[in-house]
């Protein structure tokens, strides 16, 4: 991005204040406020909101306000329906109705977790689809298949971000699996964003995938996530939506590049 950064005094003050908030939330222990799980969700939520707004200020200062316009809502939502079906299928539906998946935490935590997922979508989509993807599209604008390379690189970086889970004690196999499917869904979200030019709905798509995929595991108990029917449905939907995304990608390439 070669645009000259220009921030108003108000934006500069807000920017510094948000940096202070992020630092405080990252450095201080707020466990005295309540249950550890609740505090983690609340502090994580506030941190991501603050960090996301920081990125928004930077993009506004670089004159990229256009990417935050809520465009073509109805048409964009229709285009994204197959991707939302993937998100819903991320929930252990059959295991839930079979009694193999149950919620054990109180109901209010579901709402806290939903809000946290929304802020994850907000922050990570601004970073990976709003900044990183746009950066590589502009850098590779004159390269053949530059848009495809930009999608691939930004999605690869998004997948690799999840390697940080190794430092939180996650197993190597589970982490690499998460890196792999994060790369794939990152490509899907990038295609959806470039096709619709609606970053806000892409945020919602990201949040829905996280919520349906993690709520039962984080706030409950799941035994036997993948039965034969779930595997067949998941593979079938994955293949169909992959072909659909490729078709959308072809449309994007025909347009040559996204204008923001």
C-alpha positions, 0 to 999 in steps of 0.5 A, a space after each residue: 500500500 503506497 498511499 500516504 497515511 493521513 490521520 486526524 488528531 481525533 484518530 491519532 488520540 483514539 489510535 493511541 488509546 486503543 493501543 493502551 487498551 490492548 497492552 493492558 488486556 494482554 499484560 494484566 491478570 483479570 482472573 479476580 473478576 470471575 470464572 477463568 473461562 468467562 474472563 478469557 472470553 471477555 478480555 479476548 473479545 475486547 482485545 480483538 475489537 480494539 485491535 480491529 478498530 486500530 486496523 480500521 483507523 489505519 485503512 481509513 488513514 490510507 484512504 481505503 474506506 471503500 472496503 468497509 461499505 456494506 455492499 449488495 447485501 441481498 445479492 452477497 448473502 445469496 452468493 454466500 449461502 453455500 459457504 454458510 451451509 459449510 459453517 452450519 455443517 461444522 456443528 456436530 448435528 448428528 452427534 447432538 441429536 444422538 445424545 453424543 454431544 451435550 452442552 455442560 456450561 451455563 447458557 449465558 456462556 453461549 452468548 459470550 462465546 457467540 460474541 467472541 466468535 463475532 469479534 474473531 471474525 471482525 478482527 481476522 477478516 480485517 487483517 487477512 482479507 482486508 489488509 493482507 489479501 488487498 496488499 498482495 492483490 495490489 503487489 501482484 496486479 501485473 502478474 498473470 494469475 496474480 489474484 489467485 496467488 494473492 488468495 493462496 498466499 493470504 490463506 496460507 498465512 491465515 492457516 499458519 497463524 494457527 501454529 500458535 496453538 502449539 504454544 497453548 498446549 495443543 497436539 501437533 496432529 490436531 494443530 496441523 489439521 487446523 492449519 490445513 482446514 484453516 487454509 482451505 476455508 481461508 481461500 473460500 472466504 477470500 473468494 466470497 469476499 472478492 466476489 461480493 466485495 462485502 467484508 462485513 458478511 465475510 466476517 459473519 461467515 467466519 464467525 459462524 464457522 467458528 461458532 458452529 465448529 467450536 461451541 459444543 467442544 468448548 462449552 460441552 462434551 462431544 463423543 464420536 464427532 465423526 460417524 459415517 453419515 457425518 463423514 459422507 455429508 461433510 465430504 459431499 458438501 466440501 466437494 460441491 462448495 469447492 467446485 462452486 468456489 472455483 466457479 466464483 474464482 473464474 468470475 473474479 479472474 474474468 473481472 481481472 481484479 477487485 476494485 476497492 
